[in-house]
Amino acid sequence: MAETASKLAAGPVASRAPAPAPTAPAAPVKTSQFKTPGEGSSGTISVVTVCVLLALWALVTNMGWVKPLFLPTPQAVFQQFYEYLTGQANDKPLWQHFLASMFRVFSAFFLACVTAIPVGIAMGMSRYARGIFDPPLEFYRPLPPLAYLPLIIIWFGIDELPKVLLIFLSCFAPLALAARSGMRGASQEQINAAYSMGANYWQVVRYVVLPSALPEILVGMRIAIGFGWTTLVAAEMVAANMGLGQMVLNASNFLRTDIVIMGIVVIGVVAYLFDLLMRWVERRAVPWKGRM
């Protein structure tokens, strides 16, 4: 009886013992000896590449192998960035140029997403929509923005509208064509399987075709925003008094190469950060991409 009582007394104590700490999730196990094309992270390689390019830039310019008029030193470019950032430059502060360009690019990009994606979806769903929108899209898509910039100025003046419109047109065509191409991403077997389970036409479009088109649409958004930043300098040639493109153009008139390179670096970094954001959204929104 004494042993039984001691065991019963020890039971609650044992049950109150701390649970084992959760273990960290194990790394994914490689089940094949064959390599997948492009597998592995490239982050370290990218960092090393950037450091090497910066070191070469500093070496070439500080040794005097290239005149500062053609390529200033990294210190001079950083000095201009600091002066613009703190408002010490003989110009508007950098944040005003930055906000003006951000407003133009992202307002045009938002309008392109709102209009081009439905147009592309309609082109993929209906031959009538494809027959209506395909000729004008294929006609103006190869044209450089500077080709129709004078016409936009004649029609809409020199206010903010022609700047936003020029960027909008550069984003519209690739986004619409990507949406149209994505509408063909669903296989015929998936569509027939949905029909066989009782789905109607619009349910097939909503639950089969559109999810299959989403990866192509996100890629089109990345391409479109790249075209938008590319067109920014051309758009801000239209009597702009603020903007990163205007800052670069104004500095080039006075042969201020350090300011030109500083503006180019800022535009490139902002565009690259947005591209990283779009990649993150793509991984979250379409985790199945590349695994089917």
N, C-alpha and C positions, 0 to 999 in steps of 0.2 A: 504493500500500500504506500509505503514511503517513497519507493521508486516511482510509482505511478503519479503520486502527488507532485514529486519533483519534476517529472516530465511535463505534467499539465501546467505547472508554474513556469517552466522554461519555454512553453509554446508561445504565449503572447510576446515574450521578450524576443524570441527568434523571429516572430512575424513582424516585429517592429524594426528589424535590421534594415539598414539603408539598402536601397536597390542599387544594382550595379550601374555605374555611369554609362550613358549611351556612347557607343563607339562611333568614330567618324566613318562616313560612308566610304566604302572601298572604291578604289579607282576602277574604271571600266576595264574589264579583262579583254585582251585582244584574242579573238577566237580564230584568227587566220594569220598565217605567216606572210601573206602577200600584202603589199602596201597599197593604200588607196591613193590615187593621184591627188596631190596637194595637201595630204594630211600633215598635221603638226602645226604648231603656232609659229607665226612669223614676227611676233612683237619684238623680240630681242634683236633680230636681224634688222628690222626697221629702225630701231633706236641707234644701233651701231652705224647704219647707213647715214642717218641724219648727222650724227656726230662727226663722221668722216668728212661729209660735205662741208660742214661748218669749219672744220679744221683746215681743209684745203682752201676755203674762201679766205679765212684769216691769214693763212700762210702767203697766198698769192698777193693779197692786197697790202699786207704789212711789209712784205719784202720789196714792194714797189715795182713788181713785175707788170702790173696793170695800173694805168692812171686812174685817179679817183673819179675823173669825169665819166669813165666808162663803168667802173665797178668800185664803189667806196668800201671802206673797211666795215666789218661788223660793228665796231665801236661807234662809227659815225651814224650808221643806221639806227642803232639802239639809242643814241643820243637824240636823234630826231623823234623816235618813238616816245621817249621820256618827255621831251618838250611838248609834243602834241598832247600827250596824255595828261600833263599837268597844266596845260593852257599857257605855256611860256612861248610857244611858237608864234610867229607873225601871221597867224591864221586862226580860224575857228578851232576850238578844241576837238580832239579826236572823237570824243563821244558824240558830238553833234554830227560829224560826217558819218559816223558809224550808224547812228539811229536813222538818219535820212536814207542811207543805202539799205538798211534792214527793212524799213517800211516799204520801199519800192520793190525790193526783191520778193519779200514774203507776201505782200498783198497781191502781187502778180502771180506768185506761185499758188496762193490759196484760190484765187479766181480760176486759175488753170485747172486745179484739182476739181473744183466744183463743176466746171463745164466740160473739161476734156474727158474725164473718166466716164460720165454718162454717155457722151458722144461715142467713145470707144466701145462701151458695152452695147450701145444700140447698133453700131456697125457690126459687131460680132454676132448679134442676134437676128438682125433683119437685113435682107439684101437691098431693101429700099433705102434704109439709112446708109448702108455701105455705098450704094450708088450715088446718094446725094452728097455725102461728106468726103468720100475718098478723092475725087478729082481736085477740089480746092486744097485739101491737105497735102496731097502729093505734089501739087504745083508750087506751093509756097515753102514747103519744108526744106528743099535744098537751097533756098535763097538766103544769102547772108543778111543779117539784120540791117547792116549799113545800106543795103540796096533799096529797102523800102522805108528807111528812116526819113528821107526828104518828103516822101508822100505823106507820112504820118504827121510831120510838122505842118505841111500845107493844110491838111484836113483838121487837125486838132490843136494847132498852136504850139506854144512852148511852155505850158504849165506842167503840172505833175502828170496829167492824163497821158500825154505821148510817151513819157518815160516808163510809166507802168504798163502801158499798152505794148510797147516794144518788148519788154521782158515777158509779158504775158504771151505774146505770139511765139517767142522762142521756146517757152515751156509747153505750149498747147500741143503742138504736133507730136513730139516724142511721147507725151503722156497718153494722148488719144490712141496712137498706134500701138503702144504697149498694152493698153486695155483691150483693144481689138484682138491683138495676138493672144492675150491671156484667156480670152473667151473660148479659144480652141484648145485650152489645156486639159479639159476633161476628156477622158477616153470614152469611146462609144460604148464600151462595156459598162462603165459606171452609169452612163445615161440610161442604157437599156435596163440595168439592174434597178434603178430608181423607178422607171416606168413599170417594171414588172411587180414592184411592191405597192403600186397604186398611186404613185405621185402624178400630179398633173404637170402641164408644161411650165407654169410659173414656179411650182415647187422644185422642179428639176433645175431651173435657172437659179433659184435662191439657194438651194442646199447642195447642189452638185457643181454647177458651172461657175458661179461666182467664187466659191472657195478655191476652186482650181485656178481661177484667173488672178487671185490676190497676189501670189508671188510675182507675176509679171507686172502687175500694177505698181507694186512697191519698187521694183527695179526701174520702172518708168519714172516714178517720182524722183528717185536718186538721179537719173539722167537729166530729168527736166530741171531740177534745181541747179545742176551743174551748168546747163545752158543758160539759166537765169543769171548766175554770177558771171558767166562769160560775156553776156550782153550788157552787164551793168555799166561798163565804161562807155560803151556806145550810147546807152540810154542817157547817161549824165552829160553827154556832149550837148544836149539840147538845153542851153541856157540855164544850167544848174549852178547854184551858188553854194551848195553843200553836197556832200557825198564822198565816199572813198574814191570812186572813179573820177569825180571832178577834182579832188585833191591831187590825184596822180597826173591828170592832164594839165592842171595848172602848174605843177612842179616841173613837168617836162618842158613847158614853154620857157622856163628860166634855167634849164639844164641842172636842176637840183636832183641829181641821180639818187642821192641818199633818201630823199623823201619819196621818190618814185618806188624804190625798192621796198621802203618801209610800208607804203600803201599796198604793194603787191603781196607782201608777206601777210599783212592783216587780212586781205581778201582771201588769200589761200588758206590761212588757218581757220577762218570762220567757215568757209566752204567745207573744209575737211572735218571740222567738228560736227557740222550738220550731217555730213555723210556718215560719220560714226553713229550719230543719233538714229539715222534711218536704218543702219545695219542692225542696231539694237531693237528697233521696232519690228524689223523683218524677222529677227530671231524669235521675238515674242509672239508675233501675229501668225507666222507660218512656220512653226517648229518642224513641220513635216517636210519642208523643202529639201530636196536632195536625198531623201531617205526612202523614196517610193520607187 
